[in-house]
Structure formats: structure tokens, C-alpha cells
């Protein structure tokens, strides 16, 4: 007669949450065409202790003269032809993103894909900071639907010049600040709404 033996219970290690410093960057890209590496404008808004401490906005000369989305953001090839390329601005760009807990963006999967494509096409190393989507934050914190940035800004009374990179990034930063002031911690928001890590390119 065989005797069944109970398998010892495996003790799961507790999930260790990162220690956040209360410093994050809101980011917004505008692109010239359907190619993700066609960034023609970028803005980074650095927030520390619920206050905007720095804003960095640049026009970018994309790899191609082809502009499809001028009707959305108003930027043309003539605006950017004498501006630095992404490769030129990356060193300063990367310094702005040092020591941030996360990057916030509205429809963050788009901005993350633009940053990833620009880094890959220029041979630069991408940031390792997680991305947090303010679409998800707005829905979770205030149940705002529809959740376009213009809708959220109107609901929360945030000034917005939509599709201007600096205005969009500032609005994203303000959404995060307001969510924090409403009682939602950054740790909670990251745990629930951070984008899943993107797959490495094979």
C-alpha cells in the first residue's frame, strides 16, 4: 500500500515595490508620418514633489521630408529642416530622463513606440524607466469617458493646446499631479496601470 506524501509548500517571495522618489517625466511626441521614427517634436516635463521643475521642448528633423500629419500639429518640413535630428538631441534628452521613477504619457504605448523606434534607428540605448498611461489613470481616478486628452483636460479644467507637444506633456503631468492629490499613490498607479515591458527586438 503506497503512502502519499504531501509536497512541501513553496513560500512565495513578496513582491518588492520600487522605492519611488516622487520624480517623474511626462512626455509627448509628434510625428511627421506613419513611421514611428519620424518624430518631429518632443516635450519632456519633469515633475518633482508635485511641482513642475523643468520643461524641455525641441523640434526634431525627421529622417524623411515626408509630412503627413501637418494638418494635426501644424509642423512642416520647413519648420524642422534646420533643426537637430533625434541622434543630435539624444544626449541631452537622456540626461533629462535620468533619475525619474517613470514616464507618463497619454496613450503611452504610442509615445513609447516612437521613443523605441527613434533609439533603434539611431543606435542609442532606450530608457529603462516604465511607462504609465494617463488614459488609464484618468479612467481609474475619475471614470472619464471618452478619454481623449482633450476630454480629460476639459473635465479636469486643464489648459490645453492639443497636439502641441509641450501643452500635451504639461497636461499629462497635471493629470498625474491631480491623481496624486486625489489620494492615488504613484506606487499604486504603477502597479495597476504601467505598460507591460515591450518585447526586445530579435
N, C-alpha and C positions, 0 to 999 in steps of 0.2 A: 504494500500500500504506500503510494507516494504521498509525501507531505509537502503541501505548497508553502513556500517561503515568501513572505512579504518583501517586496523590494523597498529598500530604504528610501525615504522621501528626499527628493533633491531640493535643497534650500536655494531658492532664487535670490540672487543678489538684488538689493533695492536699486531702483533706477536713480542714478545720481544726476540731479539737475545742475546745470552750469551756474556758477555764481555770476550774476549779472551786475554790471557797473552802472546801469541806468543811462548808458550812452548808445545811441543807435543812429543810423543814417537812413533817411528817406531818399529814394532815388527815382528818377523818371528819365526815360529815353524817348526821343522822337526819331523816327527812321525815314529815310528818303524813299525807299521802295519796299518790296516784299521780302528782300533779303535781310536776314537778321543782323548781318554785319554792316548794314547801311546806316548806322547811327549818324544823325546829322546834328543832334543836340542832346546835351545831358545836363542834369542838375542834381546835385547832392546837397541835402540839408542835414546838418549834424545837430542832433538834439542831446543835451546832457542835463540831467536833473530837471526834466520837463520844460527846458528852455532851449530855443534855437540859438546855437552858439556860433554857427558858421554856415554860409551858403556858398556853393561853388557851382557856377553855371558856365558852360562853354558851348559854342558852335563847333561842329566837327566836320571836316571834309571827308565824305564817304569815299569808298573805292571807285564808285561809278558816278558819272554825271547825271544818271537817270533819276529823275524825281517824279514819283507817282503821287505822293501824299501832300504835295504843296497845298492842295485845297483844304486839308485838315489843319496843318500847323502854320502855313504861310511861309515856310522856308523854301528857298530856291537854290539852285546851283550857284548863282551869282552871290548869294549871301555867304556861302561857305567855301568858295573856290580858293580863297587866300587864307583860310583857317587851318589850324594844325589837324593832322589825321589822328585817329584813335591811338595809333602807335606813339605819336608825339606826346599826347596828353597823359598816357597811362602812368608814368612815374608819379606825377602829381596826384592823379586820380587815386592810385593805390595808397598813397600816404593819407589821403582823406578818409580812407576806409579802414585804416589801422585802428585797432583797439575799440571797434564797435561790437556790440553784442549781436546785432542782426541788421539786416537791410529790410526796410519796409517799402512796399510799392503797391499801387492799385492795379489789380490784375498782375500780380507779381511774376507769374510764370512767363509773361511776355518780356518784362524787363530783365529777368534772369537769363532768358534765352538770348536776348540781344547782347548782354554782357559776355555770356559764354561764347557766342559766335565771334564777337569782336576780339576777345582774347585768343581764341583758337586761330583766327585768320592772321593775327599779328605775332603769334608765338609767345604771348605773355601768359603768365600764370594767373588764373582766375582767383577771386577771393574765396575763402573757405567759410565765410560767415553765412549763417542760414538766412533764408528769405521768409518774410512774413507778409501775407496778403491783406491789405486793408479792406478789400471786398469782404473777406471772411470776418474780419474784425467788426466791420460796420453791421453785418447781419447778426453776429452773435451779441454785440453790445447794445444795439438799438433796434434790431429787427427791421432794418431799412431795406425795402424792395420797391422798385428796382434799385440796383446798387451801382449804377454808373457813378463815376466820380462827381459829375455834376449834380446827380440826385443826392448823394451823401453830403456834398458841400452845402446844398440848399437846405437840407434837413438840419444840419448842424450849424448853419449860419457861418460858413467858412468862405471868405472871399476867394474867388476862383476865376482865372482867365484860362479856360480849358484848352489843353493841347499846347500851352506854353510850358516848357519843361520846368522852369523854376516855380511857376504858380502851382503846377500839379504836384511837384515834390513837396512844396510847402504845405499844401492841403493834406497830403498823406501824413506828413509829420504831425500836423494838427489833429488828425483823426486819432493817431496813436496817443498823443498827449491827452486828448479828451477821454479816450477809453481808460487810460491810467487814472485820470482824475475821477472817473466814474467808479473806480474800485477794482478794475481788472489789472492784475499784475502782468508784467512782461513775461514772467516765467509761465504763468497760466496760458497767456495768448500764444506763446511759442509752442508750448506742449500740445495745444489743441489745433492750432491753425498754421503752423510753419509748413512750408512746402517740403515734400519729400525730397531727399537728395536726388539730384539728376544723375542719370547713368553716365558713367565715364565713356568717352568715345573710344571705340575699339580700332 
